[in-house]
Amino acid sequence: MGEDQEPEPLVEGRDYYIEHGRWVFTAYFLSKRGYCCQSGCRHCPYGYRKPENPD
């Protein structure tokens, strides 16, 4: 995508869904984004998992 092009709009059901009023991004969207944010996303296509609390 060039600098002068608008980003493609997000599509509910393909890029995200809403659960309990919160947006949950799909593996499709996260892989299309192109990088892992290391936030522990539920559908992370990069295999990242947040470390467990050692309590």
N, CA, C and O atoms as a GROMACS GRO file, in nm:
protein
  220
    1MET      N    1   0.084  -0.117   0.000
    1MET     CA    2   0.000   0.000   0.000
    1MET      C    3   0.089   0.123   0.000
    1MET      O    4   0.181   0.134   0.081
    2GLY      N    5   0.062   0.214  -0.088
    2GLY     CA    6   0.138   0.338  -0.098
    2GLY      C    7   0.096   0.436   0.009
    2GLY      O    8  -0.005   0.418   0.077
    3GLU      N    9   0.175   0.543   0.024
    3GLU     CA   10   0.147   0.642   0.126
    3GLU      C   11   0.015   0.715   0.102
    3GLU      O   12  -0.048   0.761   0.198
    4ASP      N   13  -0.028   0.728  -0.024
    4ASP     CA   14  -0.149   0.803  -0.056
    4ASP      C   15  -0.275   0.718  -0.055
    4ASP      O   16  -0.384   0.770  -0.080
    5GLN      N   17  -0.263   0.588  -0.026
    5GLN     CA   18  -0.380   0.501  -0.024
    5GLN      C   19  -0.436   0.489   0.118
    5GLN      O   20  -0.362   0.485   0.216
    6GLU      N   21  -0.569   0.483   0.126
    6GLU     CA   22  -0.636   0.463   0.254
    6GLU      C   23  -0.623   0.316   0.293
    6GLU      O   24  -0.625   0.229   0.206
    7PRO      N   25  -0.610   0.288   0.423
    7PRO     CA   26  -0.607   0.147   0.465
    7PRO      C   27  -0.743   0.081   0.439
    7PRO      O   28  -0.847   0.147   0.442
    8GLU      N   29  -0.740  -0.048   0.414
    8GLU     CA   30  -0.863  -0.124   0.391
    8GLU      C   31  -0.944  -0.126   0.520
    8GLU      O   32  -0.889  -0.149   0.627
    9PRO      N   33  -1.075  -0.102   0.511
    9PRO     CA   34  -1.156  -0.103   0.634
    9PRO      C   35  -1.162  -0.243   0.696
    9PRO      O   36  -1.157  -0.344   0.625
   10LEU      N   37  -1.172  -0.248   0.828
   10LEU     CA   38  -1.184  -0.376   0.897
   10LEU      C   39  -1.322  -0.435   0.874
   10LEU      O   40  -1.421  -0.362   0.867
   11VAL      N   41  -1.328  -0.565   0.862
   11VAL     CA   42  -1.454  -0.635   0.837
   11VAL      C   43  -1.484  -0.725   0.956
   11VAL      O   44  -1.405  -0.814   0.991
   12GLU      N   45  -1.600  -0.701   1.019
   12GLU     CA   46  -1.639  -0.784   1.133
   12GLU      C   47  -1.658  -0.928   1.087
   12GLU      O   48  -1.721  -0.952   0.984
   13GLY      N   49  -1.605  -1.022   1.162
   13GLY     CA   50  -1.613  -1.163   1.127
   13GLY      C   51  -1.489  -1.212   1.054
   13GLY      O   52  -1.454  -1.330   1.064
   14ARG      N   53  -1.424  -1.124   0.981
   14ARG     CA   54  -1.300  -1.161   0.913
   14ARG      C   55  -1.179  -1.110   0.990
   14ARG      O   56  -1.087  -1.186   1.019
   15ASP      N   57  -1.181  -0.982   1.024
   15ASP     CA   58  -1.068  -0.918   1.092
   15ASP      C   59  -1.084  -0.916   1.244
   15ASP      O   60  -0.985  -0.914   1.317
   16TYR      N   61  -1.206  -0.917   1.290
   16TYR     CA   62  -1.234  -0.910   1.434
   16TYR      C   63  -1.375  -0.960   1.461
   16TYR      O   64  -1.456  -0.974   1.370
   17TYR      N   65  -1.402  -0.986   1.589
   17TYR     CA   66  -1.538  -1.007   1.635
   17TYR      C   67  -1.550  -0.939   1.770
   17TYR      O   68  -1.449  -0.906   1.832
   18ILE      N   69  -1.671  -0.918   1.815
   18ILE     CA   70  -1.693  -0.848   1.940
   18ILE      C   71  -1.743  -0.948   2.042
   18ILE      O   72  -1.841  -1.020   2.019
   19GLU      N   73  -1.674  -0.951   2.158
   19GLU     CA   74  -1.709  -1.043   2.266
   19GLU      C   75  -1.719  -0.963   2.395
   19GLU      O   76  -1.622  -0.902   2.439
   20HIS      N   77  -1.835  -0.963   2.456
   20HIS     CA   78  -1.858  -0.888   2.580
   20HIS      C   79  -1.820  -0.741   2.563
   20HIS      O   80  -1.764  -0.680   2.654
   21GLY      N   81  -1.851  -0.684   2.447
   21GLY     CA   82  -1.826  -0.543   2.421
   21GLY      C   83  -1.682  -0.509   2.384
   21GLY      O   84  -1.649  -0.391   2.368
   22ARG      N   85  -1.596  -0.609   2.370
   22ARG     CA   86  -1.455  -0.584   2.335
   22ARG      C   87  -1.422  -0.645   2.199
   22ARG      O   88  -1.475  -0.750   2.162
   23TRP      N   89  -1.336  -0.578   2.127
   23TRP     CA   90  -1.292  -0.628   1.997
   23TRP      C   91  -1.185  -0.735   2.016
   23TRP      O   92  -1.091  -0.716   2.093
   24VAL      N   93  -1.201  -0.847   1.947
   24VAL     CA   94  -1.103  -0.955   1.948
   24VAL      C   95  -1.054  -0.973   1.805
   24VAL      O   96  -1.132  -1.009   1.718
   25PHE      N   97  -0.927  -0.948   1.782
   25PHE     CA   98  -0.873  -0.959   1.647
   25PHE      C   99  -0.848  -1.105   1.610
   25PHE      O  100  -0.806  -1.185   1.694
   26THR      N  101  -0.875  -1.137   1.485
   26THR     CA  102  -0.859  -1.274   1.436
   26THR      C  103  -0.715  -1.298   1.391
   26THR      O  104  -0.638  -1.204   1.371
   27ALA      N  105  -0.680  -1.426   1.376
   27ALA     CA  106  -0.548  -1.461   1.325
   27ALA      C  107  -0.528  -1.402   1.185
   27ALA      O  108  -0.417  -1.364   1.149
   28TYR      N  109  -0.635  -1.396   1.106
   28TYR     CA  110  -0.626  -1.337   0.972
   28TYR      C  111  -0.576  -1.193   0.981
   28TYR      O  112  -0.480  -1.156   0.912
   29PHE      N  113  -0.640  -1.113   1.065
   29PHE     CA  114  -0.600  -0.973   1.078
   29PHE      C  115  -0.458  -0.960   1.133
   29PHE      O  116  -0.378  -0.883   1.081
   30LEU      N  117  -0.428  -1.038   1.237
   30LEU     CA  118  -0.296  -1.027   1.301
   30LEU      C  119  -0.184  -1.068   1.206
   30LEU      O  120  -0.078  -1.006   1.207
   31SER      N  121  -0.206  -1.170   1.124
   31SER     CA  122  -0.102  -1.210   1.029
   31SER      C  123  -0.091  -1.109   0.916
   31SER      O  124   0.019  -1.084   0.866
   32LYS      N  125  -0.204  -1.050   0.876
   32LYS     CA  126  -0.202  -0.947   0.771
   32LYS      C  127  -0.128  -0.822   0.820
   32LYS      O  128  -0.064  -0.753   0.741
   33ARG      N  129  -0.138  -0.795   0.950
   33ARG     CA  130  -0.067  -0.680   1.008
   33ARG      C  131   0.084  -0.695   0.993
   33ARG      O  132   0.155  -0.597   0.970
   34GLY      N  133   0.134  -0.821   1.004
   34GLY     CA  134   0.273  -0.846   0.970
   34GLY      C  135   0.374  -0.852   1.083
   34GLY      O  136   0.493  -0.870   1.057
   35TYR      N  137   0.331  -0.838   1.208
   35TYR     CA  138   0.426  -0.847   1.318
   35TYR      C  139   0.353  -0.885   1.447
   35TYR      O  140   0.231  -0.867   1.457
   36CYS      N  141   0.426  -0.938   1.542
   36CYS     CA  142   0.371  -0.974   1.672
   36CYS      C  143   0.393  -0.858   1.769
   36CYS      O  144   0.504  -0.806   1.780
   37CYS      N  145   0.287  -0.818   1.840
   37CYS     CA  146   0.296  -0.708   1.936
   37CYS      C  147   0.332  -0.758   2.076
   37CYS      O  148   0.355  -0.677   2.166
   38GLN      N  149   0.338  -0.888   2.095
   38GLN     CA  150   0.371  -0.952   2.224
   38GLN      C  151   0.278  -0.910   2.336
   38GLN      O  152   0.320  -0.892   2.450
   39SER      N  153   0.150  -0.893   2.302
   39SER     CA  154   0.048  -0.860   2.402
   39SER      C  155  -0.028  -0.984   2.447
   39SER      O  156  -0.112  -0.976   2.536
   40GLY      N  157   0.001  -1.098   2.387
   40GLY     CA  158  -0.069  -1.221   2.423
   40GLY      C  159  -0.206  -1.232   2.359
   40GLY      O  160  -0.299  -1.284   2.421
   41CYS      N  161  -0.219  -1.185   2.237
   41CYS     CA  162  -0.347  -1.189   2.166
   41CYS      C  163  -0.400  -1.333   2.160
   41CYS      O  164  -0.324  -1.428   2.140
   42ARG      N  165  -0.530  -1.348   2.178
   42ARG     CA  166  -0.593  -1.479   2.181
   42ARG      C  167  -0.566  -1.561   2.056
   42ARG      O  168  -0.545  -1.682   2.065
   43HIS      N  169  -0.565  -1.497   1.940
   43HIS     CA  170  -0.549  -1.568   1.813
   43HIS      C  171  -0.414  -1.540   1.747
   43HIS      O  172  -0.404  -1.538   1.624
   44CYS      N  173  -0.310  -1.519   1.827
   44CYS     CA  174  -0.177  -1.485   1.775
   44CYS      C  175  -0.128  -1.591   1.676
   44CYS      O  176  -0.111  -1.707   1.713
   45PRO      N  177  -0.104  -1.551   1.549
   45PRO     CA  178  -0.054  -1.646   1.451
   45PRO      C  179   0.097  -1.668   1.462
   45PRO      O  180   0.153  -1.751   1.390
   46TYR      N  181   0.163  -1.595   1.550
   46TYR     CA  182   0.308  -1.603   1.564
   46TYR      C  183   0.350  -1.694   1.680
   46TYR      O  184   0.469  -1.713   1.702
   47GLY      N  185   0.252  -1.749   1.752
   47GLY     CA  186   0.282  -1.843   1.859
   47GLY      C  187   0.322  -1.780   1.991
   47GLY      O  188   0.362  -1.852   2.083
   48TYR      N  189   0.313  -1.648   2.004
   48TYR     CA  190   0.352  -1.582   2.129
   48TYR      C  191   0.248  -1.611   2.238
   48TYR      O  192   0.127  -1.602   2.214
   49ARG      N  193   0.295  -1.645   2.355
   49ARG     CA  194   0.210  -1.664   2.472
   49ARG      C  195   0.270  -1.585   2.586
   49ARG      O  196   0.391  -1.591   2.610
   50LYS      N  197   0.187  -1.510   2.659
   50LYS     CA  198   0.236  -1.435   2.774
   50LYS      C  199   0.286  -1.533   2.880
   50LYS      O  200   0.225  -1.637   2.902
   51PRO      N  201   0.397  -1.499   2.945
   51PRO     CA  202   0.445  -1.584   3.054
   51PRO      C  203   0.343  -1.592   3.166
   51PRO      O  204   0.275  -1.494   3.196
   52GLU      N  205   0.332  -1.708   3.228
   52GLU     CA  206   0.241  -1.726   3.342
   52GLU      C  207   0.295  -1.650   3.461
   52GLU      O  208   0.416  -1.633   3.476
   53ASN      N  209   0.204  -1.603   3.547
   53ASN     CA  210   0.244  -1.538   3.672
   53ASN      C  211   0.306  -1.643   3.765
   53ASN      O  212   0.244  -1.746   3.790
   54PRO      N  213   0.426  -1.619   3.817
   54PRO     CA  214   0.491  -1.719   3.902
   54PRO      C  215   0.446  -1.714   4.048
   54PRO      O  216   0.522  -1.756   4.136
   55ASP      N  217   0.325  -1.664   4.077
   55ASP     CA  218   0.277  -1.648   4.216
   55ASP      C  219   0.288  -1.774   4.292
   55ASP      O  220   0.251  -1.777   4.410
   0.00000   0.00000   0.00000
